[in-house]
Amino acid sequence: MKSYLDTGGFVIDDLYLVNAELALVYGPFSFQSEYFYSNAQSDTGRDVEFDAFYAQASYFITGEHRPYKTSAGAFDKVVPNRNCFIGGALGPGVHGPGAWEIAIRYSRID
């Protein structure tokens, strides 16, 4: 497994964490973002701070939406308005485009 971020090992005495999330769904448009901050303190004087964030926006060009389950605090699966069957796989004339989404995302970690 490839590591994209490796701090090496270090001993800490206290750890302070902050995490904030935002999610918005407006019809076929959705936006979500998250910020994470960590402050690790050590008696040896090697205190370190980490932070990371991402922001993502998407739009369903076929009209679907991303359902949000408040009980789970997460997005649920997308159900297409019309399933994607090419060539009438379920019979003559029974086909659709499926669910098509365009998205953009930016993230950073320090």
Number of C-alpha atoms within 10 A of each C-alpha: 3 4 5 5 8 6 6 5 6 11 12 16 10 11 13 10 12 10 12 10 12 10 16 13 17 10 13 15 19 18 17 15 17 15 17 15 16 15 16 17 17 15 10 10 8 11 16 14 13 12 15 14 17 15 17 15 17 18 21 18 13 15 14 20 23 20 15 16 11 9 6 8 9 11 13 12 11 12 13 17 14 14 13 15 15 13 12 12 11 10 9 8 11 14 16 15 13 16 18 12 15 10 12 10 12 10 12 10 12 9
